[in-house]
Amino acid sequence: MKINVIGVPLYFGCDREGVDLSPNILREHGLIELLEKNHEEVYDLGNIYVESTHETSKFSHHKSMKYLSPIVNVNKNLAHSVYTSLTSGSFPLVIGGDHALGLGSLSGCSKAFGEDLAVIWIDAHGDINTHTSSPSGNVHGMPLASAMGEGPSSLTDLYFKGQKVKPQNVYIVGARDLDEGELKLIEDLNLSVWTTSDVKEKGCENIINSILKDIASKGINNVHLSYDIDSLDASLVPGTGTPVANGLSMDEVKYLLKYLLSSGLIKSMDFVELNTKIDKDDSTLKVALELLDFISYNLK
């Protein structure tokens, strides 16, 4: 497998500096070498350019969404990088940065695969707010909604006009911190969502089997996997911007990742929201490197 590593040093979506440093920090701690242990062709495509924007101008481009213009520009460039990676037969591994980049990844996948696309979103949050429902105005809480066509055209029509993924092909796993607007959207769109409680009660195997069976029943061959490190319990990942208690264990996350990656359906992946600036004794960095090593080994 040819892997293209794409760094996205973006913090504008979460409005908290530090997460933007992670692509380079992970490289400095052996990210490329971890991948090269299991894959003959690993290409580091560097970082997507992120323009410098002062904090005082965060609402310059929209009254309720922070840093909208630079986020759109980053995602547009990321979308094209993901698209060109896929069309060249490579696996784009997108390293964040905050989860606002998920819109760019999905947009690139959508252009490459059209309607033959599903997304599995492993996250403590749904990331399905819009500009009208978001309590914070942080765009990292909006990428999945935008990809489904919910929200302003500046986001929903990113890279190309129209919906990037059908709501019935969206699978959210590990959510446990959902806003009121997100809960309404889940109901309105009849989204497939498994909370952390569901994972613990039903078991990882049952949930994975349910997802893969549903994907197979629709004849879908291509899945984008978007992984947020805050899906883990807050005690394991102090170095993330929005840690949430009562999260997944390392064993649960590894089980989910192993069986998804070994399915052969995963064609691209995000790894986001590591913030070493607020980490404690490098504990979250160590978790991230352990998971990336595990991902590399199980990626088929």
N, C-alpha and C positions, 0 to 999 in steps of 0.2 A: 504493500500500500504506500502510495506517495502522500505525505502529509505536508500541508502548507500551514505554517504557524503564522498567524496574523495578530499582532499586538494592537490593542486599542486603549491608549492611555487617557481614558475619559473619566472625569469626575463630575461633569456638569449635570448628569442625570440624577445623581444623589445629592449634589450640592455639599459634598464633604471631601476635602482634599486627602490624598493618600492612596486612594484606590487607583488613581492614575499611574502610580509608580510601579504597580504590580507586574505588568508585562516585562519590564526590564529587570526587576528584582528576581522574578522567577527564572529568567535567562541566566542571571548571575549565579543562581543556585542550581544550575544544571538542568534546566528544562529541556534543552535540545538534546543533551546527552541521555536523559531519561527516555526520550522518544527514539533515539538512534539505537538503543539497546534492543528494541523489538521491531524496528522498521528500517529497511535499507535506504529509503529515500525520504529524507526530512529536509524541508526547505524553510528557512527562516525568512519570511518576506518583510520583516521589520515592522514598524508601527504605522498605523494610519495617522495622518497628520491631524492634529487638533490645534485649532487656532487659539491664541492667547486672548482671553476675554476677562475684563475686570469684573469683580463682584458687584460693583455698583450698577452694572448694565445687565444684570441677570434677567430683568423683566423688560428689556428694551424692545424685544421682538414679539412679546405676547404678554398680556396683562396677568395671566394666571398660569403660565408655563415658564419655568426658569430656563434660561440659556437656549431657547428654542432654535435660533439660527445656527449656532455652532453644532448643536446636537444633530440637526438635519444634515448639515454638511458632512459630518463624520460618518453618519449612517449611510448616506448616499455613496461615499467612497468605499465604505466597508461592503456595502451590497455588491458593488461592482467587483471588488476583490474576491468575495465569496463566489460570485457567479463565474468569474474567469477561472477560479480554482476548480470548480465543479466541472466546467466544460472542458477542462484540460485533463480530467480524470484523476484529480487530486482530492484529498480530504481536507477541507478547511477547518483548522482548530483555532478558534478565535479566543484570545486571551484578554480578558478585561482587567481593569476598567469596570465601570458599573453596568447594570443590566439594561440601560437604555440602548446599548448596542444590539440587543436582541432583535430590534426592528430591522436593522441593516442586514444582519445575518439571514433572517427570514425572507427579506425582500430579495436577496441574491439567490436563495434557494428556490423561491417561488418563480423567479424568471427562468431558472434552469429546469425546474421540474413541472411547472404549471400546476394543475390540480392534483397531480400525483404526488402529494406532499402532506405529511402530518408533522406535528410538533409535540414533543414531550417536554414539559416545562417542570423541572424539579426545583422547588423553591418554597421558602416559608411564606411567600407572598404570591398573590395571583398575578400581579403586574397587569391588571385589566381595568385600571382606572382610566378615565378620560379627563380632559381639561375641565369638565364641569363637575366631576365627582371627586377629584383628587383633593385631599385635605391639605397637602403640602405644596403642590405645584411641581413636585419633582418628577421629571419625565421617566426616571427609571421604574416608576410604578405604572407606566402606560404602554410599553412596547407591544405586549401581546394583544391588548385591546386594539391598538392601532393596526397591527397586522391582520386582525379579523375585520377591519373596516370600520371600527368604532372610534370616533374622535374627529379632530379637525383634519381637513384635507392636506395640510402641511405635513402631517404624519402618515395618514392613510394612503396618500398617493406618492409616498417616497419611492424614488427610483423608477417606478412606472405606476400609472394610474390604476387604481382598483385594489380589491381585496387580495391579500397575500396568502392566506390560509383559511379554509372554511372552518367555522366554529365546531362543526361535528368531527373535525379531524384534529382537534386540540385536546391534549391530555395533561392536566395539572396534577402533580404529585407532591405531597408534603406540605401543602398550604395550611397555615394555622394562624395567620394574621391578615384577615380579609376586611376591607372597609365596607361600609354600607352599600356604596355604589357598586362595588365588585360583587357583593352577594346578589344584588338585583340583576346584574348582567349575567351571572351564572344561571339564575333562574330564567331570565328572558331568553337566553341562547341555549339553554339546556346543556351547559358545558359539562364535560366529564372531569370531575374533580375528586381527588382522594386526599383527605386531610391527613395530618400526621397520626391522628387517632385512628383513622381508617387503616393506615399502614400497620399500626400495632395490633389492631383488632383482627383484621382480615389476613394479615401476613403479606410479605413482599411477593412471595411466589404467586398467590392468588391474584394480586393486583397486576403484576407483570403479565401473567397469562391472559387476564381479561383485556388488557390493552393490546397485546399482540394479536389476540384472537379478533378483536374488533378491527384492527388495522388490516388484517388478512381478509376479513369478510368484505372489506371495501376495495380490495385489490390494490392497495397502496404499497408502493415499492421503495419510497424514499421518506426518511424521517430526519428531522433536525432535532437534536437533543440540546436543550439549553439548561445548563447546570449552574445554580447559584449556591455558593458555599454556605449561605445562611440557612439552607435546608437542614444542616446539622444543628444539634442542640447548642444553645448559646454558650454552655460551659466548655464546649470543644472549640468554638471559633469566636473568641473575644475580638479578633481582628477582622471584623466585618462591620459595615455601617449600620445595619439594622438587625442585630442578633435577636432571636426569639427563643424563649425557654420552651421546654417540652418538645424538643425537635427530634430528628432522626439520629440514630447512633451510627458510628462508622460502619459497623457490620451491615446495617440496613441499607445505607447508601451504597456500599460496595456490592451488595447483592443486586440492587436495582441497576447499577451501572454495568455489572458483569453480564447480566442476562439481556439487557438492552443492546450492549455493544456486540455481544456474540451472536445476535440475531441476524446480522448482515444487513439490517435495514437502515442503520444510522449512517448517514452520508455526510454529516457536518455536525459541529458541536461548539457551544460556547462554554467557557469556564470563567465565572465572574465573581466580583464583589469581595475579593481579598483586599484588605487594607492593613498593611504592615505598620503604618504610622500609628495605629491605635491598638496594635497587637500587644500581647503580654508574653514576654520571654520567647518570642518567635513561635509560640505554640500553634497559631493559625497557619503560619508559613509552613511549618512542618507537616500539618494536616494537608495543606494544599499540595505539597510536593509528594506526599504519600499517595494522595488520590490521583495525581497526574501520572505517577509511575504505574498505578493500578490500571488507569485508563489506557495507557500505552500498551500494557501487556495484553489487555482484553479486547483491544480494538481490532476488528476483523474487516 
